[in-house]
Amino acid sequence: MTRKHLTRADLDPSTAGGHLPPARSALTLRLVLASLGLVSSLVGLALVLILGLPWGFALLFALIALTAIVDLFVVTRRKREERPLV
């Protein structure tokens, strides 16, 4: 009895003859995470300013908020350009 040697094509599901659905990105998850990051960084920024903590913390929270805002714009633009799956 001979054993068949497995090749990469035997193990790789992407070589299944094109029967797999196209990959979808997790833009909605990224949108939710960016929103949560924006809200939490704004709350942190408000707490830093209210409690009178050093300005370095305020700058850090402001930078995180700015990053979340940019990510929200990028994700919403990509979601508008995304083709619906039929």
DOFI-398965 format. One record per residue (C-alpha): residue in three letters; x, y, z. Coordinates in steps of 0.25 Angstrom, whole numbers, padded with zeros to 4 digits. Each point is the difference from the previous one (the first is absolute). Layout:
DOFI-398965
ATOM   rest       u       v       w
ATOM    Ala       X       Y       Z
...
***
This chain:
DOFI-398965
ATOM   rest       u       v       w
ATOM    Met    0000    0000    0000
ATOM    Thr    0006    0013   -0004
ATOM    Arg   -0003    0013    0007
ATOM    Lys   -0003    0013   -0008
ATOM    His    0009    0011    0003
ATOM    Leu   -0008    0013    0003
ATOM    Thr    0003    0012   -0008
ATOM    Arg   -0002    0015    0003
ATOM    Ala   -0012   -0001   -0009
ATOM    Asp   -0006   -0011    0008
ATOM    Leu    0000    0008    0013
ATOM    Asp   -0003    0014   -0006
ATOM    Pro   -0015    0003    0000
ATOM    Ser    0002    0012   -0010
ATOM    Thr    0004   -0010   -0011
ATOM    Ala   -0014   -0007    0001
ATOM    Gly   -0003    0004   -0015
ATOM    Gly   -0006    0014    0003
ATOM    His   -0011   -0006    0009
ATOM    Leu    0002    0009    0012
ATOM    Pro   -0007    0013    0002
ATOM    Pro    0008    0013   -0001
ATOM    Ala    0007    0005    0012
ATOM    Arg   -0007    0011    0008
ATOM    Ser    0007    0010    0008
ATOM    Ala   -0005    0003    0014
ATOM    Leu   -0003    0015   -0002
ATOM    Thr   -0012    0000    0009
ATOM    Leu    0008   -0005    0012
ATOM    Arg    0011    0010   -0003
ATOM    Leu   -0011    0011    0000
ATOM    Val   -0005   -0005    0013
ATOM    Leu    0014   -0001    0006
ATOM    Ala    0004    0014   -0005
ATOM    Ser   -0013    0006    0006
ATOM    Leu    0003   -0006    0014
ATOM    Gly    0014    0005   -0001
ATOM    Leu   -0005    0014   -0003
ATOM    Val   -0010    0000    0011
ATOM    Ser    0010   -0006    0010
ATOM    Ser    0011    0010   -0004
ATOM    Leu   -0009    0012    0002
ATOM    Val   -0005   -0005    0013
ATOM    Gly    0015   -0002    0004
ATOM    Leu    0003    0014   -0005
ATOM    Ala   -0011    0006    0008
ATOM    Leu    0004   -0007    0013
ATOM    Val    0014    0005   -0002
ATOM    Leu   -0004    0014   -0002
ATOM    Ile   -0010    0000    0012
ATOM    Leu    0010   -0007    0009
ATOM    Gly    0011    0009   -0004
ATOM    Leu    0010   -0011   -0003
ATOM    Pro    0013    0003   -0008
ATOM    Trp   -0002    0005   -0015
ATOM    Gly    0007   -0012   -0005
ATOM    Phe   -0012   -0009    0003
ATOM    Ala   -0009    0010   -0007
ATOM    Leu    0009    0000   -0012
ATOM    Leu    0000   -0015    0000
ATOM    Phe   -0016   -0001    0000
ATOM    Ala   -0001    0011   -0010
ATOM    Leu    0009   -0008   -0009
ATOM    Ile   -0008   -0012    0001
ATOM    Ala   -0012    0007   -0002
ATOM    Leu    0006    0006   -0013
ATOM    Thr    0004   -0014   -0005
ATOM    Ala   -0014   -0005    0003
ATOM    Ile   -0006    0011   -0008
ATOM    Val    0009   -0002   -0012
ATOM    Asp   -0003   -0015    0001
ATOM    Leu   -0015    0003    0000
ATOM    Phe    0001    0008   -0013
ATOM    Val    0008   -0010   -0007
ATOM    Val   -0009   -0012    0004
ATOM    Thr   -0013    0008   -0004
ATOM    Arg    0006    0003   -0014
ATOM    Arg    0004   -0014   -0002
ATOM    Lys   -0014   -0005    0004
ATOM    Arg   -0006    0009   -0010
ATOM    Glu    0009   -0005   -0011
ATOM    Glu   -0002   -0015    0004
ATOM    Arg   -0008   -0008   -0010
ATOM    Pro   -0012   -0008    0005
ATOM    Leu    0002   -0015   -0001
ATOM    Val   -0011   -0006   -0009
***
